[in-house]
Amino acid sequence: MPLGNYGVIKVTGADALSFLHNQLTQDFLNLSQNQARFCSFCNAKGRVQATFIGLLSEQGDVLLITSSDLIVQTVKRLSMFVLRSKVKIVDASAEYNLTGFIGSNEVPKEISPEHWSQYNQKTGGSTHHWITLYPACGKPRYLRVSSLLNPSSPELAEPIGLSHDGKLNDWDLSDILSGVCLIGLPTFESFVPQMINYESLEGVNFKKGCYPGQEVVARSQFRGAIKRRGFIISCASPIKDGQELFTSDDISQPCGKIVRSCRTDQAYFAFASIQTKAEEESTQIVTINLEQVFLHPLPYMLREDI
């Protein structure tokens, strides 16, 4: 599936790795060619402004895959911190093809099954960066970032299906069912990383140096102040990114917010950040229209320590 809702920010220059290490929630100083980094860019209050899958190209540039609706403002915000660093930050979406794969039939056999690993493949004049993602429903998933030096690309045997309105469907659903979702514009600055399980998905390094919002993120972890968590949900009625959720006995105060959503033929699925109290008390969770929302098990364990 071509991933039109993802884009690429390219960070170049002698200080690229150290600059990103000081701005994002993950360790970039020790990033190698066979690794990828899942991370966030937060504001001073620890709220996530953008989420990335980061990788190191053979040229030494850092590519940050993120939601396409956040690229323009994220390039601008990151650039504000460059100061005297030897760094250039640009929207490089037009330089790369992004493709998602479910299953292993079309992927190189050399790829590691470990999530957030990277394998570089040369095809003609192009370089393909393969990243192993978290699986969905037991099916392996991969992201391929391909340079456009040679626009030709291998034909896929069975491309993933599109929804009836032409929007991405199966890939969006696999993102949600994997429990790992990039935030988009509707949820800009809505969560600290733990509210959407990022510390359990290797998206936060608690041993690295400071970055914007680091004190809030660390305090939330050490003091057990995490009151919301990410959940996979479904609903028979339409739900959308950024929509608030409620408990059936109180629709005046939201108990959660949808991070990413998609439609299937039978229902709507989403990944949502919900108050743990609402989930633990088995309170019925509903939309503002009182449509019932169903919670589904996460495919991974949440970390209880660091």
Rosetta blueprint (number, residue, H / E / L):
1 M L
2 P E
3 L L
4 G L
5 N L
6 Y E
7 G E
8 V E
9 I E
10 K E
11 V E
12 T E
13 G L
14 A L
15 D L
16 A H
17 L H
18 S H
19 F H
20 L H
21 H H
22 N H
23 Q H
24 L E
25 T L
26 Q L
27 D L
28 F L
29 L L
30 N L
31 L L
32 S L
33 Q L
34 N L
35 Q E
36 A E
37 R E
38 F E
39 C E
40 S E
41 F E
42 C E
43 N L
44 A L
45 K L
46 G L
47 R L
48 V E
49 Q E
50 A E
51 T E
52 F E
53 I E
54 G E
55 L E
56 L E
57 S L
58 E L
59 Q L
60 G L
61 D L
62 V E
63 L E
64 L E
65 I E
66 T E
67 S E
68 S H
69 D H
70 L H
71 I H
72 V H
73 Q H
74 T H
75 V H
76 K H
77 R H
78 L H
79 S H
80 M L
81 F L
82 V L
83 L L
84 R L
85 S L
86 K L
87 V L
88 K E
89 I E
90 V E
91 D E
92 A L
93 S H
94 A H
95 E H
96 Y E
97 N E
98 L E
99 T E
100 G E
101 F E
102 I E
103 G L
104 S L
105 N L
106 E L
107 V L
108 P L
109 K L
110 E L
111 I L
112 S L
113 P L
114 E L
115 H L
116 W L
117 S E
118 Q E
119 Y E
120 N E
121 Q E
122 K E
123 T E
124 G L
125 G L
126 S E
127 T E
128 H E
129 H E
130 W E
131 I E
132 T E
133 L L
134 Y L
135 P L
136 A E
137 C L
138 G L
139 K E
140 P L
141 R E
142 Y E
143 L E
144 R E
145 V E
146 S E
147 S E
148 L L
149 L L
150 N L
151 P L
152 S L
153 S L
154 P L
155 E L
156 L L
157 A L
158 E L
159 P L
160 I L
161 G L
162 L E
163 S L
164 H L
165 D L
166 G L
167 K L
168 L E
169 N L
170 D H
171 W H
172 D H
173 L H
174 S H
175 D H
176 I H
177 L H
178 S H
179 G L
180 V L
181 C L
182 L L
183 I L
184 G L
185 L H
186 P H
187 T H
188 F L
189 E L
190 S L
191 F L
192 V L
193 P H
194 Q H
195 M H
196 I H
197 N L
198 Y H
199 E H
200 S H
201 L H
202 E L
203 G L
204 V L
205 N L
206 F L
207 K L
208 K L
209 G L
210 C L
211 Y L
212 P L
213 G L
214 Q H
215 E H
216 V H
217 V H
218 A H
219 R H
220 S H
221 Q H
222 F H
223 R L
224 G L
225 A L
226 I L
227 K L
228 R E
229 R E
230 G E
231 F E
232 I E
233 I E
234 S E
235 C E
236 A L
237 S L
238 P L
239 I L
240 K L
241 D L
242 G L
243 Q L
244 E E
245 L E
246 F E
247 T E
248 S L
249 D L
250 D E
251 I L
252 S L
253 Q L
254 P L
255 C L
256 G E
257 K E
258 I E
259 V E
260 R E
261 S E
262 C E
263 R E
264 T L
265 D L
266 Q L
267 A L
268 Y E
269 F E
270 A E
271 F E
272 A E
273 S E
274 I E
275 Q E
276 T H
277 K H
278 A H
279 E H
280 E H
281 E L
282 S L
283 T L
284 Q L
285 I E
286 V E
287 T L
288 I L
289 N L
290 L L
291 E L
292 Q E
293 V E
294 F E
295 L E
296 H E
297 P L
298 L L
299 P L
300 Y L
301 M L
302 L L
303 R L
304 E L
305 D L
306 I L
